């Protein structure tokens, strides 16, 4: 009969939120404790505060070990704003420019008359 008991690493033996463990069997057949890291809420959109898709939910220090393509999305405002908000910004800027052009055109027509 194999022994299914696991000894916790560290000073205290309490199963708190920060010290959760998972029992893992090694290739040698030994049962060891593997600490489970807490999951974070992940990066949020700067405008609508929704979770950014395509970016891993890691702790801030863990992002330094990732590749750049895993940290951002290849788009304008890639790691800070979601696609919907970026589209909204682009459309708003375009419509403002169009409005300025129309206003200028109407002013020219009014000056001709």
mmCIF file of the C-alpha atoms, coordinates in Angstrom:
data_MODEL
# 
_entry.id   MODEL 
# 
loop_
_atom_site.group_PDB 
_atom_site.id 
_atom_site.type_symbol 
_atom_site.label_atom_id 
_atom_site.label_alt_id 
_atom_site.label_comp_id 
_atom_site.label_asym_id 
_atom_site.label_entity_id 
_atom_site.label_seq_id 
_atom_site.pdbx_PDB_ins_code 
_atom_site.Cartn_x 
_atom_site.Cartn_y 
_atom_site.Cartn_z 
_atom_site.occupancy 
_atom_site.B_iso_or_equiv 
_atom_site.pdbx_formal_charge 
_atom_site.auth_seq_id 
_atom_site.auth_comp_id 
_atom_site.auth_asym_id 
_atom_site.auth_atom_id 
_atom_site.pdbx_PDB_model_num 
ATOM 1   C CA . UNK A 1 1   ? 0.000   0.000  0.000   1.00 0.00 ? 1   UNK A CA 1 
ATOM 2   C CA . UNK A 1 2   ? 1.432   3.393  -1.011  1.00 0.00 ? 2   UNK A CA 1 
ATOM 3   C CA . UNK A 1 3   ? 1.556   6.347  1.336   1.00 0.00 ? 3   UNK A CA 1 
ATOM 4   C CA . UNK A 1 4   ? -0.773  9.180  0.183   1.00 0.00 ? 4   UNK A CA 1 
ATOM 5   C CA . UNK A 1 5   ? 0.299   11.763 2.764   1.00 0.00 ? 5   UNK A CA 1 
ATOM 6   C CA . UNK A 1 6   ? 1.992   14.997 1.706   1.00 0.00 ? 6   UNK A CA 1 
ATOM 7   C CA . UNK A 1 7   ? 4.137   17.252 3.868   1.00 0.00 ? 7   UNK A CA 1 
ATOM 8   C CA . UNK A 1 8   ? 3.695   20.982 3.326   1.00 0.00 ? 8   UNK A CA 1 
ATOM 9   C CA . UNK A 1 9   ? 6.787   23.041 2.598   1.00 0.00 ? 9   UNK A CA 1 
ATOM 10  C CA . UNK A 1 10  ? 7.310   26.135 4.736   1.00 0.00 ? 10  UNK A CA 1 
ATOM 11  C CA . UNK A 1 11  ? 6.714   27.161 8.312   1.00 0.00 ? 11  UNK A CA 1 
ATOM 12  C CA . UNK A 1 12  ? 2.994   26.690 8.931   1.00 0.00 ? 12  UNK A CA 1 
ATOM 13  C CA . UNK A 1 13  ? 0.612   23.938 7.946   1.00 0.00 ? 13  UNK A CA 1 
ATOM 14  C CA . UNK A 1 14  ? -2.584  25.917 7.374   1.00 0.00 ? 14  UNK A CA 1 
ATOM 15  C CA . UNK A 1 15  ? -4.499  25.683 4.094   1.00 0.00 ? 15  UNK A CA 1 
ATOM 16  C CA . UNK A 1 16  ? -4.947  29.433 3.610   1.00 0.00 ? 16  UNK A CA 1 
ATOM 17  C CA . UNK A 1 17  ? -5.703  31.263 0.319   1.00 0.00 ? 17  UNK A CA 1 
ATOM 18  C CA . UNK A 1 18  ? -2.013  32.059 -0.181  1.00 0.00 ? 18  UNK A CA 1 
ATOM 19  C CA . UNK A 1 19  ? -0.630  28.603 0.660   1.00 0.00 ? 19  UNK A CA 1 
ATOM 20  C CA . UNK A 1 20  ? -2.727  26.106 -1.318  1.00 0.00 ? 20  UNK A CA 1 
ATOM 21  C CA . UNK A 1 21  ? -1.011  22.909 -2.490  1.00 0.00 ? 21  UNK A CA 1 
ATOM 22  C CA . UNK A 1 22  ? -1.629  20.176 -5.009  1.00 0.00 ? 22  UNK A CA 1 
ATOM 23  C CA . UNK A 1 23  ? -0.280  16.651 -4.478  1.00 0.00 ? 23  UNK A CA 1 
ATOM 24  C CA . UNK A 1 24  ? 1.851   15.687 -7.501  1.00 0.00 ? 24  UNK A CA 1 
ATOM 25  C CA . UNK A 1 25  ? 3.403   12.286 -8.121  1.00 0.00 ? 25  UNK A CA 1 
ATOM 26  C CA . UNK A 1 26  ? 6.974   12.530 -9.427  1.00 0.00 ? 26  UNK A CA 1 
ATOM 27  C CA . UNK A 1 27  ? 8.407   10.165 -12.067 1.00 0.00 ? 27  UNK A CA 1 
ATOM 28  C CA . UNK A 1 28  ? 10.204  8.422  -9.203  1.00 0.00 ? 28  UNK A CA 1 
ATOM 29  C CA . UNK A 1 29  ? 6.853   7.583  -7.610  1.00 0.00 ? 29  UNK A CA 1 
ATOM 30  C CA . UNK A 1 30  ? 7.169   10.027 -4.717  1.00 0.00 ? 30  UNK A CA 1 
ATOM 31  C CA . UNK A 1 31  ? 4.192   12.213 -3.724  1.00 0.00 ? 31  UNK A CA 1 
ATOM 32  C CA . UNK A 1 32  ? 5.252   15.846 -3.267  1.00 0.00 ? 32  UNK A CA 1 
ATOM 33  C CA . UNK A 1 33  ? 3.436   19.125 -2.545  1.00 0.00 ? 33  UNK A CA 1 
ATOM 34  C CA . UNK A 1 34  ? 3.303   21.673 -5.384  1.00 0.00 ? 34  UNK A CA 1 
ATOM 35  C CA . UNK A 1 35  ? 2.221   25.194 -4.445  1.00 0.00 ? 35  UNK A CA 1 
ATOM 36  C CA . UNK A 1 36  ? -0.657  26.678 -6.442  1.00 0.00 ? 36  UNK A CA 1 
ATOM 37  C CA . UNK A 1 37  ? -0.238  30.345 -7.370  1.00 0.00 ? 37  UNK A CA 1 
ATOM 38  C CA . UNK A 1 38  ? -3.257  32.611 -7.037  1.00 0.00 ? 38  UNK A CA 1 
ATOM 39  C CA . UNK A 1 39  ? -4.925  33.760 -10.247 1.00 0.00 ? 39  UNK A CA 1 
ATOM 40  C CA . UNK A 1 40  ? -5.317  37.481 -10.835 1.00 0.00 ? 40  UNK A CA 1 
ATOM 41  C CA . UNK A 1 41  ? -8.152  39.442 -12.421 1.00 0.00 ? 41  UNK A CA 1 
ATOM 42  C CA . UNK A 1 42  ? -5.877  40.349 -15.331 1.00 0.00 ? 42  UNK A CA 1 
ATOM 43  C CA . UNK A 1 43  ? -5.499  43.588 -17.291 1.00 0.00 ? 43  UNK A CA 1 
ATOM 44  C CA . UNK A 1 44  ? -8.578  45.761 -17.823 1.00 0.00 ? 44  UNK A CA 1 
ATOM 45  C CA . UNK A 1 45  ? -9.569  48.161 -20.618 1.00 0.00 ? 45  UNK A CA 1 
ATOM 46  C CA . UNK A 1 46  ? -8.713  51.789 -19.754 1.00 0.00 ? 46  UNK A CA 1 
ATOM 47  C CA . UNK A 1 47  ? -12.069 53.063 -21.066 1.00 0.00 ? 47  UNK A CA 1 
ATOM 48  C CA . UNK A 1 48  ? -14.823 50.511 -20.315 1.00 0.00 ? 48  UNK A CA 1 
ATOM 49  C CA . UNK A 1 49  ? -12.992 48.537 -17.576 1.00 0.00 ? 49  UNK A CA 1 
ATOM 50  C CA . UNK A 1 50  ? -13.756 45.146 -19.204 1.00 0.00 ? 50  UNK A CA 1 
ATOM 51  C CA . UNK A 1 51  ? -11.181 42.340 -19.151 1.00 0.00 ? 51  UNK A CA 1 
ATOM 52  C CA . UNK A 1 52  ? -8.765  42.435 -22.115 1.00 0.00 ? 52  UNK A CA 1 
ATOM 53  C CA . UNK A 1 53  ? -8.994  39.302 -24.284 1.00 0.00 ? 53  UNK A CA 1 
ATOM 54  C CA . UNK A 1 54  ? -5.787  37.678 -25.532 1.00 0.00 ? 54  UNK A CA 1 
ATOM 55  C CA . UNK A 1 55  ? -3.643  38.652 -22.534 1.00 0.00 ? 55  UNK A CA 1 
ATOM 56  C CA . UNK A 1 56  ? -2.815  36.185 -19.770 1.00 0.00 ? 56  UNK A CA 1 
ATOM 57  C CA . UNK A 1 57  ? -4.039  36.808 -16.225 1.00 0.00 ? 57  UNK A CA 1 
ATOM 58  C CA . UNK A 1 58  ? -0.756  36.843 -14.332 1.00 0.00 ? 58  UNK A CA 1 
ATOM 59  C CA . UNK A 1 59  ? 0.902   38.779 -11.532 1.00 0.00 ? 59  UNK A CA 1 
ATOM 60  C CA . UNK A 1 60  ? 2.733   41.940 -12.579 1.00 0.00 ? 60  UNK A CA 1 
ATOM 61  C CA . UNK A 1 61  ? 6.171   40.417 -11.999 1.00 0.00 ? 61  UNK A CA 1 
ATOM 62  C CA . UNK A 1 62  ? 5.348   37.359 -14.130 1.00 0.00 ? 62  UNK A CA 1 
ATOM 63  C CA . UNK A 1 63  ? 4.776   39.494 -17.259 1.00 0.00 ? 63  UNK A CA 1 
ATOM 64  C CA . UNK A 1 64  ? 8.510   40.239 -17.429 1.00 0.00 ? 64  UNK A CA 1 
ATOM 65  C CA . UNK A 1 65  ? 9.237   36.577 -18.213 1.00 0.00 ? 65  UNK A CA 1 
ATOM 66  C CA . UNK A 1 66  ? 6.717   36.404 -21.069 1.00 0.00 ? 66  UNK A CA 1 
ATOM 67  C CA . UNK A 1 67  ? 7.309   37.073 -24.749 1.00 0.00 ? 67  UNK A CA 1 
ATOM 68  C CA . UNK A 1 68  ? 6.052   40.417 -26.085 1.00 0.00 ? 68  UNK A CA 1 
ATOM 69  C CA . UNK A 1 69  ? 3.345   38.725 -28.156 1.00 0.00 ? 69  UNK A CA 1 
ATOM 70  C CA . UNK A 1 70  ? 1.939   37.151 -24.972 1.00 0.00 ? 70  UNK A CA 1 
ATOM 71  C CA . UNK A 1 71  ? 1.886   40.483 -23.118 1.00 0.00 ? 71  UNK A CA 1 
ATOM 72  C CA . UNK A 1 72  ? 0.104   42.608 -25.733 1.00 0.00 ? 72  UNK A CA 1 
ATOM 73  C CA . UNK A 1 73  ? -2.222  42.428 -28.722 1.00 0.00 ? 73  UNK A CA 1 
ATOM 74  C CA . UNK A 1 74  ? -0.876  43.603 -32.095 1.00 0.00 ? 74  UNK A CA 1 
ATOM 75  C CA . UNK A 1 75  ? -3.197  46.575 -32.486 1.00 0.00 ? 75  UNK A CA 1 
ATOM 76  C CA . UNK A 1 76  ? -3.184  50.264 -31.576 1.00 0.00 ? 76  UNK A CA 1 
ATOM 77  C CA . UNK A 1 77  ? -3.602  50.538 -27.779 1.00 0.00 ? 77  UNK A CA 1 
ATOM 78  C CA . UNK A 1 78  ? -2.903  46.781 -27.709 1.00 0.00 ? 78  UNK A CA 1 
ATOM 79  C CA . UNK A 1 79  ? -2.352  46.116 -24.017 1.00 0.00 ? 79  UNK A CA 1 
ATOM 80  C CA . UNK A 1 80  ? -4.452  48.955 -22.591 1.00 0.00 ? 80  UNK A CA 1 
ATOM 81  C CA . UNK A 1 81  ? -7.759  49.280 -24.498 1.00 0.00 ? 81  UNK A CA 1 
ATOM 82  C CA . UNK A 1 82  ? -10.160 46.698 -25.936 1.00 0.00 ? 82  UNK A CA 1 
ATOM 83  C CA . UNK A 1 83  ? -10.972 46.509 -29.653 1.00 0.00 ? 83  UNK A CA 1 
ATOM 84  C CA . UNK A 1 84  ? -14.434 48.030 -29.285 1.00 0.00 ? 84  UNK A CA 1 
ATOM 85  C CA . UNK A 1 85  ? -13.120 51.119 -27.507 1.00 0.00 ? 85  UNK A CA 1 
ATOM 86  C CA . UNK A 1 86  ? -10.314 51.556 -30.064 1.00 0.00 ? 86  UNK A CA 1 
ATOM 87  C CA . UNK A 1 87  ? -12.863 51.343 -32.897 1.00 0.00 ? 87  UNK A CA 1 
ATOM 88  C CA . UNK A 1 88  ? -15.006 53.931 -31.092 1.00 0.00 ? 88  UNK A CA 1 
ATOM 89  C CA . UNK A 1 89  ? -12.021 56.299 -30.760 1.00 0.00 ? 89  UNK A CA 1 
ATOM 90  C CA . UNK A 1 90  ? -11.145 55.953 -34.453 1.00 0.00 ? 90  UNK A CA 1 
ATOM 91  C CA . UNK A 1 91  ? -14.750 56.532 -35.590 1.00 0.00 ? 91  UNK A CA 1 
ATOM 92  C CA . UNK A 1 92  ? -15.102 59.539 -33.264 1.00 0.00 ? 92  UNK A CA 1 
ATOM 93  C CA . UNK A 1 93  ? -11.878 61.111 -34.592 1.00 0.00 ? 93  UNK A CA 1 
ATOM 94  C CA . UNK A 1 94  ? -12.951 60.478 -38.208 1.00 0.00 ? 94  UNK A CA 1 
ATOM 95  C CA . UNK A 1 95  ? -16.402 62.010 -37.665 1.00 0.00 ? 95  UNK A CA 1 
ATOM 96  C CA . UNK A 1 96  ? -14.901 65.089 -35.989 1.00 0.00 ? 96  UNK A CA 1 
ATOM 97  C CA . UNK A 1 97  ? -12.596 65.611 -38.988 1.00 0.00 ? 97  UNK A CA 1 
ATOM 98  C CA . UNK A 1 98  ? -15.529 65.162 -41.375 1.00 0.00 ? 98  UNK A CA 1 
ATOM 99  C CA . UNK A 1 99  ? -17.565 67.681 -39.370 1.00 0.00 ? 99  UNK A CA 1 
ATOM 100 C CA . UNK A 1 100 ? -14.717 70.221 -39.569 1.00 0.00 ? 100 UNK A CA 1 
ATOM 101 C CA . UNK A 1 101 ? -14.455 69.709 -43.341 1.00 0.00 ? 101 UNK A CA 1 
ATOM 102 C CA . UNK A 1 102 ? -18.229 70.172 -43.820 1.00 0.00 ? 102 UNK A CA 1 
ATOM 103 C CA . UNK A 1 103 ? -18.220 73.306 -41.640 1.00 0.00 ? 103 UNK A CA 1 
ATOM 104 C CA . UNK A 1 104 ? -15.319 74.739 -43.679 1.00 0.00 ? 104 UNK A CA 1 
ATOM 105 C CA . UNK A 1 105 ? -17.119 73.939 -46.960 1.00 0.00 ? 105 UNK A CA 1 
ATOM 106 C CA . UNK A 1 106 ? -20.332 75.621 -45.771 1.00 0.00 ? 106 UNK A CA 1 
ATOM 107 C CA . UNK A 1 107 ? -18.348 78.684 -44.646 1.00 0.00 ? 107 UNK A CA 1 
ATOM 108 C CA . UNK A 1 108 ? -16.748 78.934 -48.126 1.00 0.00 ? 108 UNK A CA 1 
ATOM 109 C CA . UNK A 1 109 ? -20.153 78.685 -49.831 1.00 0.00 ? 109 UNK A CA 1 
ATOM 110 C CA . UNK A 1 110 ? -21.599 81.340 -47.541 1.00 0.00 ? 110 UNK A CA 1 
ATOM 111 C CA . UNK A 1 111 ? -18.672 83.718 -48.261 1.00 0.00 ? 111 UNK A CA 1 
ATOM 112 C CA . UNK A 1 112 ? -19.161 83.298 -52.060 1.00 0.00 ? 112 UNK A CA 1 
ATOM 113 C CA . UNK A 1 113 ? -22.810 84.417 -51.842 1.00 0.00 ? 113 UNK A CA 1 
# 
